[in-house]
Amino acid sequence: MISIKKELCIFVVLFMVTSLAVHYSEWFTNPLVHIDNLFSHPMPLHPFLYVFLVYIVVAVLRGVFILLKKLFRK
C-alpha cells in the first residue's frame, strides 16, 4: 500500500528542488520579496502545477522501475 506520508514527502522535496532550480538567484538574494511577488503573479498557483507535472513524471518512472524489477526478479 502506498504511504501518503511518503508521497507527500516526495512532493515537498520536488517542490523545493524545482523552485530552487528555477528561481535560484531570487531565493538567495531576496526570498521574502520573491514570495510577495508570487501573490501578485497572474498565475499564483503555477509552482504547484509545475511540481504536479514533475511528480507525475517521477511517479510513472517509479512505476516502470517497479515493473521492471518484478519482471527480472522471476
PDB file of N, CA, C and O in Angstrom:
ATOM      1  N   MET A   1       0.829  -1.185   0.000  1.00  0.00           N
ATOM      2  CA  MET A   1       0.000   0.000   0.000  1.00  0.00           C
ATOM      3  C   MET A   1       0.873   1.247   0.000  1.00  0.00           C
ATOM      4  O   MET A   1       1.891   1.310   0.689  1.00  0.00           O
ATOM      5  N   ILE A   2       0.467   2.213  -0.766  1.00  0.00           N
ATOM      6  CA  ILE A   2       1.238   3.449  -0.875  1.00  0.00           C
ATOM      7  C   ILE A   2       1.033   4.283   0.382  1.00  0.00           C
ATOM      8  O   ILE A   2      -0.095   4.501   0.825  1.00  0.00           O
ATOM      9  N   SER A   3       2.122   4.736   0.936  1.00  0.00           N
ATOM     10  CA  SER A   3       2.061   5.566   2.125  1.00  0.00           C
ATOM     11  C   SER A   3       1.866   7.027   1.713  1.00  0.00           C
ATOM     12  O   SER A   3       2.630   7.563   0.909  1.00  0.00           O
ATOM     13  N   ILE A   4       0.851   7.652   2.266  1.00  0.00           N
ATOM     14  CA  ILE A   4       0.576   9.052   1.925  1.00  0.00           C
ATOM     15  C   ILE A   4       1.689   9.949   2.443  1.00  0.00           C
ATOM     16  O   ILE A   4       2.036  10.941   1.802  1.00  0.00           O
ATOM     17  N   LYS A   5       2.256   9.607   3.605  1.00  0.00           N
ATOM     18  CA  LYS A   5       3.357  10.409   4.134  1.00  0.00           C
ATOM     19  C   LYS A   5       4.543  10.381   3.185  1.00  0.00           C
ATOM     20  O   LYS A   5       5.179  11.407   2.945  1.00  0.00           O
ATOM     21  N   LYS A   6       4.838   9.204   2.646  1.00  0.00           N
ATOM     22  CA  LYS A   6       5.962   9.054   1.728  1.00  0.00           C
ATOM     23  C   LYS A   6       5.724   9.882   0.471  1.00  0.00           C
ATOM     24  O   LYS A   6       6.626  10.583   0.010  1.00  0.00           O
ATOM     25  N   GLU A   7       4.528   9.809  -0.081  1.00  0.00           N
ATOM     26  CA  GLU A   7       4.213  10.559  -1.301  1.00  0.00           C
ATOM     27  C   GLU A   7       4.216  12.060  -1.042  1.00  0.00           C
ATOM     28  O   GLU A   7       4.658  12.833  -1.893  1.00  0.00           O
ATOM     29  N   LEU A   8       3.732  12.479   0.115  1.00  0.00           N
ATOM     30  CA  LEU A   8       3.750  13.895   0.465  1.00  0.00           C
ATOM     31  C   LEU A   8       5.180  14.399   0.616  1.00  0.00           C
ATOM     32  O   LEU A   8       5.499  15.505   0.179  1.00  0.00           O
ATOM     33  N   CYS A   9       6.040  13.594   1.231  1.00  0.00           N
ATOM     34  CA  CYS A   9       7.455  13.972   1.350  1.00  0.00           C
ATOM     35  C   CYS A   9       8.107  14.094  -0.014  1.00  0.00           C
ATOM     36  O   CYS A   9       8.880  15.022  -0.252  1.00  0.00           O
ATOM     37  N   ILE A  10       7.805  13.170  -0.907  1.00  0.00           N
ATOM     38  CA  ILE A  10       8.352  13.242  -2.264  1.00  0.00           C
ATOM     39  C   ILE A  10       7.880  14.518  -2.956  1.00  0.00           C
ATOM     40  O   ILE A  10       8.669  15.191  -3.620  1.00  0.00           O
ATOM     41  N   PHE A  11       6.598  14.856  -2.806  1.00  0.00           N
ATOM     42  CA  PHE A  11       6.048  16.057  -3.426  1.00  0.00           C
ATOM     43  C   PHE A  11       6.716  17.313  -2.869  1.00  0.00           C
ATOM     44  O   PHE A  11       7.068  18.217  -3.627  1.00  0.00           O
ATOM     45  N   VAL A  12       6.889  17.371  -1.551  1.00  0.00           N
ATOM     46  CA  VAL A  12       7.508  18.546  -0.930  1.00  0.00           C
ATOM     47  C   VAL A  12       8.966  18.689  -1.368  1.00  0.00           C
ATOM     48  O   VAL A  12       9.423  19.797  -1.647  1.00  0.00           O
ATOM     49  N   VAL A  13       9.688  17.587  -1.430  1.00  0.00           N
ATOM     50  CA  VAL A  13      11.077  17.639  -1.890  1.00  0.00           C
ATOM     51  C   VAL A  13      11.137  18.096  -3.340  1.00  0.00           C
ATOM     52  O   VAL A  13      11.969  18.932  -3.692  1.00  0.00           O
ATOM     53  N   LEU A  14      10.270  17.561  -4.179  1.00  0.00           N
ATOM     54  CA  LEU A  14      10.228  18.010  -5.576  1.00  0.00           C
ATOM     55  C   LEU A  14       9.880  19.491  -5.666  1.00  0.00           C
ATOM     56  O   LEU A  14      10.436  20.209  -6.497  1.00  0.00           O
ATOM     57  N   PHE A  15       8.969  19.950  -4.822  1.00  0.00           N
ATOM     58  CA  PHE A  15       8.595  21.362  -4.805  1.00  0.00           C
ATOM     59  C   PHE A  15       9.800  22.238  -4.476  1.00  0.00           C
ATOM     60  O   PHE A  15      10.047  23.239  -5.149  1.00  0.00           O
ATOM     61  N   MET A  16      10.547  21.861  -3.444  1.00  0.00           N
ATOM     62  CA  MET A  16      11.713  22.658  -3.047  1.00  0.00           C
ATOM     63  C   MET A  16      12.808  22.620  -4.110  1.00  0.00           C
ATOM     64  O   MET A  16      13.407  23.647  -4.428  1.00  0.00           O
ATOM     65  N   VAL A  17      13.064  21.448  -4.649  1.00  0.00           N
ATOM     66  CA  VAL A  17      14.127  21.312  -5.648  1.00  0.00           C
ATOM     67  C   VAL A  17      13.789  22.092  -6.915  1.00  0.00           C
ATOM     68  O   VAL A  17      14.637  22.805  -7.451  1.00  0.00           O
ATOM     69  N   THR A  18      12.546  21.958  -7.397  1.00  0.00           N
ATOM     70  CA  THR A  18      12.205  22.673  -8.630  1.00  0.00           C
ATOM     71  C   THR A  18      12.145  24.180  -8.410  1.00  0.00           C
ATOM     72  O   THR A  18      12.535  24.943  -9.294  1.00  0.00           O
ATOM     73  N   SER A  19      11.665  24.624  -7.254  1.00  0.00           N
ATOM     74  CA  SER A  19      11.610  26.072  -7.032  1.00  0.00           C
ATOM     75  C   SER A  19      13.010  26.650  -6.893  1.00  0.00           C
ATOM     76  O   SER A  19      13.273  27.752  -7.376  1.00  0.00           O
ATOM     77  N   LEU A  20      13.910  25.924  -6.243  1.00  0.00           N
ATOM     78  CA  LEU A  20      15.294  26.400  -6.152  1.00  0.00           C
ATOM     79  C   LEU A  20      15.999  26.340  -7.501  1.00  0.00           C
ATOM     80  O   LEU A  20      16.803  27.217  -7.817  1.00  0.00           O
ATOM     81  N   ALA A  21      15.711  25.330  -8.288  1.00  0.00           N
ATOM     82  CA  ALA A  21      16.363  25.202  -9.588  1.00  0.00           C
ATOM     83  C   ALA A  21      15.911  26.294 -10.552  1.00  0.00           C
ATOM     84  O   ALA A  21      16.723  26.823 -11.311  1.00  0.00           O
ATOM     85  N   VAL A  22      14.641  26.631 -10.529  1.00  0.00           N
ATOM     86  CA  VAL A  22      14.110  27.609 -11.478  1.00  0.00           C
ATOM     87  C   VAL A  22      14.399  29.039 -11.032  1.00  0.00           C
ATOM     88  O   VAL A  22      14.720  29.893 -11.858  1.00  0.00           O
ATOM     89  N   HIS A  23      14.286  29.305  -9.723  1.00  0.00           N
ATOM     90  CA  HIS A  23      14.442  30.671  -9.213  1.00  0.00           C
ATOM     91  C   HIS A  23      15.599  30.753  -8.224  1.00  0.00           C
ATOM     92  O   HIS A  23      15.452  31.298  -7.131  1.00  0.00           O
ATOM     93  N   TYR A  24      16.731  30.217  -8.607  1.00  0.00           N
ATOM     94  CA  TYR A  24      17.895  30.143  -7.726  1.00  0.00           C
ATOM     95  C   TYR A  24      18.311  31.514  -7.207  1.00  0.00           C
ATOM     96  O   TYR A  24      18.452  31.700  -5.999  1.00  0.00           O
ATOM     97  N   SER A  25      18.505  32.462  -8.094  1.00  0.00           N
ATOM     98  CA  SER A  25      19.015  33.774  -7.672  1.00  0.00           C
ATOM     99  C   SER A  25      18.008  34.531  -6.813  1.00  0.00           C
ATOM    100  O   SER A  25      18.394  35.213  -5.864  1.00  0.00           O
ATOM    101  N   GLU A  26      16.718  34.417  -7.137  1.00  0.00           N
ATOM    102  CA  GLU A  26      15.701  35.118  -6.350  1.00  0.00           C
ATOM    103  C   GLU A  26      15.618  34.573  -4.927  1.00  0.00           C
ATOM    104  O   GLU A  26      15.448  35.336  -3.977  1.00  0.00           O
ATOM    105  N   TRP A  27      15.737  33.252  -4.780  1.00  0.00           N
ATOM    106  CA  TRP A  27      15.630  32.660  -3.450  1.00  0.00           C
ATOM    107  C   TRP A  27      16.806  33.031  -2.558  1.00  0.00           C
ATOM    108  O   TRP A  27      16.649  33.144  -1.342  1.00  0.00           O
ATOM    109  N   PHE A  28      17.986  33.224  -3.151  1.00  0.00           N
ATOM    110  CA  PHE A  28      19.152  33.515  -2.332  1.00  0.00           C
ATOM    111  C   PHE A  28      19.434  35.004  -2.180  1.00  0.00           C
ATOM    112  O   PHE A  28      20.205  35.388  -1.301  1.00  0.00           O
ATOM    113  N   THR A  29      18.835  35.848  -3.006  1.00  0.00           N
ATOM    114  CA  THR A  29      19.039  37.285  -2.845  1.00  0.00           C
ATOM    115  C   THR A  29      17.931  37.918  -2.014  1.00  0.00           C
ATOM    116  O   THR A  29      18.218  38.553  -1.000  1.00  0.00           O
ATOM    117  N   ASN A  30      16.662  37.761  -2.419  1.00  0.00           N
ATOM    118  CA  ASN A  30      15.530  38.343  -1.691  1.00  0.00           C
ATOM    119  C   ASN A  30      14.384  37.331  -1.617  1.00  0.00           C
ATOM    120  O   ASN A  30      13.433  37.440  -2.391  1.00  0.00           O
ATOM    121  N   PRO A  31      14.443  36.364  -0.723  1.00  0.00           N
ATOM    122  CA  PRO A  31      13.378  35.357  -0.679  1.00  0.00           C
ATOM    123  C   PRO A  31      12.011  35.927  -0.291  1.00  0.00           C
ATOM    124  O   PRO A  31      10.991  35.489  -0.823  1.00  0.00           O
ATOM    125  N   LEU A  32      11.977  36.894   0.625  1.00  0.00           N
ATOM    126  CA  LEU A  32      10.690  37.446   1.048  1.00  0.00           C
ATOM    127  C   LEU A  32      10.034  38.249  -0.074  1.00  0.00           C
ATOM    128  O   LEU A  32       8.816  38.202  -0.247  1.00  0.00           O
ATOM    129  N   VAL A  33      10.836  38.978  -0.827  1.00  0.00           N
ATOM    130  CA  VAL A  33      10.296  39.720  -1.978  1.00  0.00           C
ATOM    131  C   VAL A  33       9.794  38.747  -3.028  1.00  0.00           C
ATOM    132  O   VAL A  33       8.772  38.990  -3.669  1.00  0.00           O
ATOM    133  N   HIS A  34      10.502  37.660  -3.203  1.00  0.00           N
ATOM    134  CA  HIS A  34      10.090  36.650  -4.185  1.00  0.00           C
ATOM    135  C   HIS A  34       8.743  36.034  -3.797  1.00  0.00           C
ATOM    136  O   HIS A  34       7.873  35.857  -4.650  1.00  0.00           O
ATOM    137  N   ILE A  35       8.574  35.711  -2.533  1.00  0.00           N
ATOM    138  CA  ILE A  35       7.298  35.153  -2.069  1.00  0.00           C
ATOM    139  C   ILE A  35       6.188  36.186  -2.209  1.00  0.00           C
ATOM    140  O   ILE A  35       5.074  35.850  -2.612  1.00  0.00           O
ATOM    141  N   ASP A  36       6.482  37.438  -1.879  1.00  0.00           N
ATOM    142  CA  ASP A  36       5.485  38.502  -2.002  1.00  0.00           C
ATOM    143  C   ASP A  36       5.081  38.703  -3.468  1.00  0.00           C
ATOM    144  O   ASP A  36       3.906  38.921  -3.763  1.00  0.00           O
ATOM    145  N   ASN A  37       6.040  38.630  -4.373  1.00  0.00           N
ATOM    146  CA  ASN A  37       5.736  38.789  -5.803  1.00  0.00           C
ATOM    147  C   ASN A  37       4.918  37.624  -6.348  1.00  0.00           C
ATOM    148  O   ASN A  37       4.201  37.774  -7.338  1.00  0.00           O
ATOM    149  N   LEU A  38       5.024  36.475  -5.709  1.00  0.00           N
ATOM    150  CA  LEU A  38       4.268  35.309  -6.164  1.00  0.00           C
ATOM    151  C   LEU A  38       2.769  35.563  -6.088  1.00  0.00           C
ATOM    152  O   LEU A  38       2.015  35.105  -6.947  1.00  0.00           O
ATOM    153  N   PHE A  39       2.334  36.290  -5.064  1.00  0.00           N
ATOM    154  CA  PHE A  39       0.903  36.538  -4.907  1.00  0.00           C
ATOM    155  C   PHE A  39       0.371  37.578  -5.881  1.00  0.00           C
ATOM    156  O   PHE A  39      -0.839  37.658  -6.097  1.00  0.00           O
ATOM    157  N   SER A  40       1.251  38.374  -6.471  1.00  0.00           N
ATOM    158  CA  SER A  40       0.801  39.336  -7.475  1.00  0.00           C
ATOM    159  C   SER A  40       1.002  38.806  -8.890  1.00  0.00           C
ATOM    160  O   SER A  40       0.724  39.508  -9.863  1.00  0.00           O
ATOM    161  N   HIS A  41       1.475  37.596  -9.007  1.00  0.00           N
ATOM    162  CA  HIS A  41       1.704  36.957 -10.307  1.00  0.00           C
ATOM    163  C   HIS A  41       0.352  36.653 -10.948  1.00  0.00           C
ATOM    164  O   HIS A  41      -0.599  36.325 -10.238  1.00  0.00           O
ATOM    165  N   PRO A  42       0.244  36.755 -12.272  1.00  0.00           N
ATOM    166  CA  PRO A  42      -1.036  36.450 -12.934  1.00  0.00           C
ATOM    167  C   PRO A  42      -1.506  35.019 -12.707  1.00  0.00           C
ATOM    168  O   PRO A  42      -2.704  34.743 -12.755  1.00  0.00           O
ATOM    169  N   MET A  43      -0.580  34.121 -12.463  1.00  0.00           N
ATOM    170  CA  MET A  43      -0.934  32.716 -12.211  1.00  0.00           C
ATOM    171  C   MET A  43      -0.234  32.278 -10.923  1.00  0.00           C
ATOM    172  O   MET A  43       0.787  31.594 -10.993  1.00  0.00           O
ATOM    173  N   PRO A  44      -0.756  32.653  -9.745  1.00  0.00           N
ATOM    174  CA  PRO A  44      -0.030  32.419  -8.493  1.00  0.00           C
ATOM    175  C   PRO A  44       0.147  30.953  -8.118  1.00  0.00           C
ATOM    176  O   PRO A  44       1.020  30.634  -7.311  1.00  0.00           O
ATOM    177  N   LEU A  45      -0.639  30.069  -8.669  1.00  0.00           N
ATOM    178  CA  LEU A  45      -0.508  28.651  -8.326  1.00  0.00           C
ATOM    179  C   LEU A  45       0.370  27.884  -9.313  1.00  0.00           C
ATOM    180  O   LEU A  45       0.383  26.654  -9.296  1.00  0.00           O
ATOM    181  N   HIS A  46       1.106  28.597 -10.174  1.00  0.00           N
ATOM    182  CA  HIS A  46       1.918  27.904 -11.171  1.00  0.00           C
ATOM    183  C   HIS A  46       2.982  26.992 -10.570  1.00  0.00           C
ATOM    184  O   HIS A  46       3.292  25.975 -11.190  1.00  0.00           O
ATOM    185  N   PRO A  47       3.561  27.283  -9.408  1.00  0.00           N
ATOM    186  CA  PRO A  47       4.537  26.324  -8.875  1.00  0.00           C
ATOM    187  C   PRO A  47       3.920  24.955  -8.591  1.00  0.00           C
ATOM    188  O   PRO A  47       4.548  23.926  -8.839  1.00  0.00           O
ATOM    189  N   PHE A  48       2.703  24.944  -8.077  1.00  0.00           N
ATOM    190  CA  PHE A  48       2.053  23.665  -7.785  1.00  0.00           C
ATOM    191  C   PHE A  48       1.722  22.897  -9.064  1.00  0.00           C
ATOM    192  O   PHE A  48       1.804  21.669  -9.090  1.00  0.00           O
ATOM    193  N   LEU A  49       1.355  23.610 -10.110  1.00  0.00           N
ATOM    194  CA  LEU A  49       1.079  22.968 -11.389  1.00  0.00           C
ATOM    195  C   LEU A  49       2.337  22.308 -11.942  1.00  0.00           C
ATOM    196  O   LEU A  49       2.307  21.151 -12.359  1.00  0.00           O
ATOM    197  N   TYR A  50       3.442  23.050 -11.944  1.00  0.00           N
ATOM    198  CA  TYR A  50       4.683  22.500 -12.476  1.00  0.00           C
ATOM    199  C   TYR A  50       5.198  21.341 -11.631  1.00  0.00           C
ATOM    200  O   TYR A  50       5.669  20.341 -12.173  1.00  0.00           O
ATOM    201  N   VAL A  51       5.114  21.467 -10.319  1.00  0.00           N
ATOM    202  CA  VAL A  51       5.568  20.385  -9.450  1.00  0.00           C
ATOM    203  C   VAL A  51       4.679  19.161  -9.632  1.00  0.00           C
ATOM    204  O   VAL A  51       5.172  18.033  -9.606  1.00  0.00           O
ATOM    205  N   PHE A  52       3.389  19.364  -9.814  1.00  0.00           N
ATOM    206  CA  PHE A  52       2.488  18.239 -10.052  1.00  0.00           C
ATOM    207  C   PHE A  52       2.867  17.510 -11.343  1.00  0.00           C
ATOM    208  O   PHE A  52       2.848  16.279 -11.386  1.00  0.00           O
ATOM    209  N   LEU A  53       3.211  18.257 -12.389  1.00  0.00           N
ATOM    210  CA  LEU A  53       3.630  17.628 -13.649  1.00  0.00           C
ATOM    211  C   LEU A  53       4.929  16.842 -13.459  1.00  0.00           C
ATOM    212  O   LEU A  53       5.062  15.733 -13.978  1.00  0.00           O
ATOM    213  N   VAL A  54       5.883  17.405 -12.720  1.00  0.00           N
ATOM    214  CA  VAL A  54       7.133  16.696 -12.439  1.00  0.00           C
ATOM    215  C   VAL A  54       6.850  15.463 -11.583  1.00  0.00           C
ATOM    216  O   VAL A  54       7.456  14.411 -11.788  1.00  0.00           O
ATOM    217  N   TYR A  55       5.936  15.589 -10.631  1.00  0.00           N
ATOM    218  CA  TYR A  55       5.565  14.469  -9.764  1.00  0.00           C
ATOM    219  C   TYR A  55       4.959  13.326 -10.585  1.00  0.00           C
ATOM    220  O   TYR A  55       5.249  12.158 -10.330  1.00  0.00           O
ATOM    221  N   ILE A  56       4.130  13.657 -11.554  1.00  0.00           N
ATOM    222  CA  ILE A  56       3.533  12.627 -12.417  1.00  0.00           C
ATOM    223  C   ILE A  56       4.625  11.901 -13.197  1.00  0.00           C
ATOM    224  O   ILE A  56       4.592  10.676 -13.311  1.00  0.00           O
ATOM    225  N   VAL A  57       5.588  12.643 -13.733  1.00  0.00           N
ATOM    226  CA  VAL A  57       6.689  12.016 -14.475  1.00  0.00           C
ATOM    227  C   VAL A  57       7.481  11.088 -13.550  1.00  0.00           C
ATOM    228  O   VAL A  57       7.811   9.963 -13.924  1.00  0.00           O
ATOM    229  N   VAL A  58       7.781  11.565 -12.350  1.00  0.00           N
ATOM    230  CA  VAL A  58       8.528  10.740 -11.384  1.00  0.00           C
ATOM    231  C   VAL A  58       7.714   9.509 -11.004  1.00  0.00           C
ATOM    232  O   VAL A  58       8.277   8.421 -10.877  1.00  0.00           O
ATOM    233  N   ALA A  59       6.421   9.652 -10.821  1.00  0.00           N
ATOM    234  CA  ALA A  59       5.574   8.510 -10.462  1.00  0.00           C
ATOM    235  C   ALA A  59       5.553   7.470 -11.576  1.00  0.00           C
ATOM    236  O   ALA A  59       5.606   6.269 -11.309  1.00  0.00           O
ATOM    237  N   VAL A  60       5.477   7.925 -12.811  1.00  0.00           N
ATOM    238  CA  VAL A  60       5.498   6.987 -13.947  1.00  0.00           C
ATOM    239  C   VAL A  60       6.842   6.263 -14.001  1.00  0.00           C
ATOM    240  O   VAL A  60       6.884   5.050 -14.203  1.00  0.00           O
ATOM    241  N   LEU A  61       7.939   6.999 -13.820  1.00  0.00           N
ATOM    242  CA  LEU A  61       9.263   6.364 -13.837  1.00  0.00           C
ATOM    243  C   LEU A  61       9.416   5.368 -12.685  1.00  0.00           C
ATOM    244  O   LEU A  61       9.998   4.298 -12.860  1.00  0.00           O
ATOM    245  N   ARG A  62       8.891   5.723 -11.506  1.00  0.00           N
ATOM    246  CA  ARG A  62       8.936   4.789 -10.383  1.00  0.00           C
ATOM    247  C   ARG A  62       8.115   3.541 -10.691  1.00  0.00           C
ATOM    248  O   ARG A  62       8.536   2.432 -10.363  1.00  0.00           O
ATOM    249  N   GLY A  63       6.956   3.703 -11.312  1.00  0.00           N
ATOM    250  CA  GLY A  63       6.122   2.568 -11.683  1.00  0.00           C
ATOM    251  C   GLY A  63       6.802   1.659 -12.685  1.00  0.00           C
ATOM    252  O   GLY A  63       6.748   0.436 -12.555  1.00  0.00           O
ATOM    253  N   VAL A  64       7.440   2.246 -13.681  1.00  0.00           N
ATOM    254  CA  VAL A  64       8.167   1.455 -14.686  1.00  0.00           C
ATOM    255  C   VAL A  64       9.317   0.706 -14.023  1.00  0.00           C
ATOM    256  O   VAL A  64       9.554  -0.467 -14.314  1.00  0.00           O
ATOM    257  N   PHE A  65      10.026   1.388 -13.135  1.00  0.00           N
ATOM    258  CA  PHE A  65      11.142   0.744 -12.431  1.00  0.00           C
ATOM    259  C   PHE A  65      10.653  -0.435 -11.598  1.00  0.00           C
ATOM    260  O   PHE A  65      11.289  -1.490 -11.590  1.00  0.00           O
ATOM    261  N   ILE A  66       9.538  -0.272 -10.899  1.00  0.00           N
ATOM    262  CA  ILE A  66       8.983  -1.364 -10.078  1.00  0.00           C
ATOM    263  C   ILE A  66       8.555  -2.527 -10.966  1.00  0.00           C
ATOM    264  O   ILE A  66       8.795  -3.685 -10.624  1.00  0.00           O
ATOM    265  N   LEU A  67       7.927  -2.234 -12.098  1.00  0.00           N
ATOM    266  CA  LEU A  67       7.519  -3.303 -13.020  1.00  0.00           C
ATOM    267  C   LEU A  67       8.721  -4.047 -13.577  1.00  0.00           C
ATOM    268  O   LEU A  67       8.710  -5.275 -13.657  1.00  0.00           O
ATOM    269  N   LEU A  68       9.759  -3.311 -13.964  1.00  0.00           N
ATOM    270  CA  LEU A  68      10.979  -3.958 -14.480  1.00  0.00           C
ATOM    271  C   LEU A  68      11.639  -4.807 -13.393  1.00  0.00           C
ATOM    272  O   LEU A  68      12.139  -5.897 -13.672  1.00  0.00           O
ATOM    273  N   LYS A  69      11.640  -4.317 -12.181  1.00  0.00           N
ATOM    274  CA  LYS A  69      12.226  -5.047 -11.069  1.00  0.00           C
ATOM    275  C   LYS A  69      11.466  -6.360 -10.841  1.00  0.00           C
ATOM    276  O   LYS A  69      12.082  -7.403 -10.623  1.00  0.00           O
ATOM    277  N   LYS A  70      10.136  -6.310 -10.891  1.00  0.00           N
ATOM    278  CA  LYS A  70       9.330  -7.522 -10.721  1.00  0.00           C
ATOM    279  C   LYS A  70       9.534  -8.480 -11.887  1.00  0.00           C
ATOM    280  O   LYS A  70       9.571  -9.696 -11.698  1.00  0.00           O
ATOM    281  N   LEU A  71       9.667  -7.930 -13.093  1.00  0.00           N
ATOM    282  CA  LEU A  71       9.824  -8.752 -14.273  1.00  0.00           C
ATOM    283  C   LEU A  71      11.141  -9.536 -14.232  1.00  0.00           C
ATOM    284  O   LEU A  71      11.173 -10.721 -14.565  1.00  0.00           O
ATOM    285  N   PHE A  72      12.220  -8.873 -13.823  1.00  0.00           N
ATOM    286  CA  PHE A  72      13.516  -9.532 -13.817  1.00  0.00           C
ATOM    287  C   PHE A  72      13.785 -10.344 -12.550  1.00  0.00           C
ATOM    288  O   PHE A  72      14.770 -11.079 -12.479  1.00  0.00           O
ATOM    289  N   ARG A  73      12.917 -10.211 -11.562  1.00  0.00           N
ATOM    290  CA  ARG A  73      13.079 -10.980 -10.338  1.00  0.00           C
ATOM    291  C   ARG A  73      12.709 -12.430 -10.565  1.00  0.00           C
ATOM    292  O   ARG A  73      13.297 -13.321  -9.951  1.00  0.00           O
ATOM    293  N   LYS A  74      11.735 -12.687 -11.443  1.00  0.00           N
ATOM    294  CA  LYS A  74      11.254 -14.050 -11.679  1.00  0.00           C
ATOM    295  C   LYS A  74      12.168 -14.854 -12.541  1.00  0.00           C
ATOM    296  O   LYS A  74      11.887 -16.019 -12.821  1.00  0.00           O
TER     297      LYS A  74
END
